Amino acid sequence: MLNPVVISDEPRLSNINGFRGFHVFAKAVDLAHQLKLRTLDLLHIAYALDLASKGLADSIVTLDREIQEREPMLQKLGLKAYR
């Protein structure tokens, strides 16, 4: 059973090579070289990792083959992937 939780997506900013951007975008940029996924997929993973860091989620459910192929890397980052 899933229990939805509403959380604040406050506009925290981070520095990315000299410019300021939203923290989730910065996390996606950091993950890009490792995961080699499309931008929207990277953003989904970055948001899921942000939720995991707050103890609000520990997994992602996806039918996306490219994300499924990166399941071992996601587990190293602390995120379970289910199909």
N, C-alpha and C positions, 0 to 999 in steps of 0.2 A: 504494500500500500504506500502510495506517495503522499507526502504532506507538503503542500506548497508553502513556501516562505517568501515573504516580500522583504527585500533588503534595499537599502539606500545605495544608489550608484553615484555617490558623491563625486564631483569632478576633481579628483585629486590629480595633480600634475607631476610629471617627472621630466628630468632633462634627458634628451636624446641627442647626442652629438651636437650640443650647443643650442638646441631649440627645445622649448617646453611643449610637451604633449600629454594627453590623458594617460594615466598609469596603465590601463589595459592595453592601449595601443603600444606603449613602450614595451610591455611584456611580450606582445605579439612580435614586435621587431626583434627582441632578444631570442625568441624561439624559432624565428624564421630559418636561420641557417641550419638548425638542428633537425627540425621536423619537415621542412620543405613541403609545406602545404599551401593551398590557396589562401588568400587574405582572409576571407570570411571564416574559413575553417580555423585559421590561426587565432582569430578573434574569439571564436567559440571556445577554443581550448584555453586561451588566456583568461576569459571570464570564468570558466570552470575551475581553473587553478586559483583564481582570486577567491572564489567561494570556498574552495578547499582550505585555503590559508586561514579563513575565518571560521572553519569548522562547520560550515553550512552544507557542504557537499563533499563527497569523496569519489564520485564516479560520473561518467558520461555514457549515455546510451546513443548509439549511432548505427545507421545502416550504410554510412559512407565508407566505401572500400579503402580509400586512401588513409582515412583516420584509423580504420581497423588494422591496417598494415603497420601502423606505428604504435600499436598497443604496448610493445615492450619499452619503447622510449617514454610513453606516457606513464607507465608504471614507475619508471625511475624518477619521474617528476612528481610522483605521489598521487596519480589519478588513475583509477580503474576505468577500463573501457568495456562496455557490454554491447553485444550484438543483438 
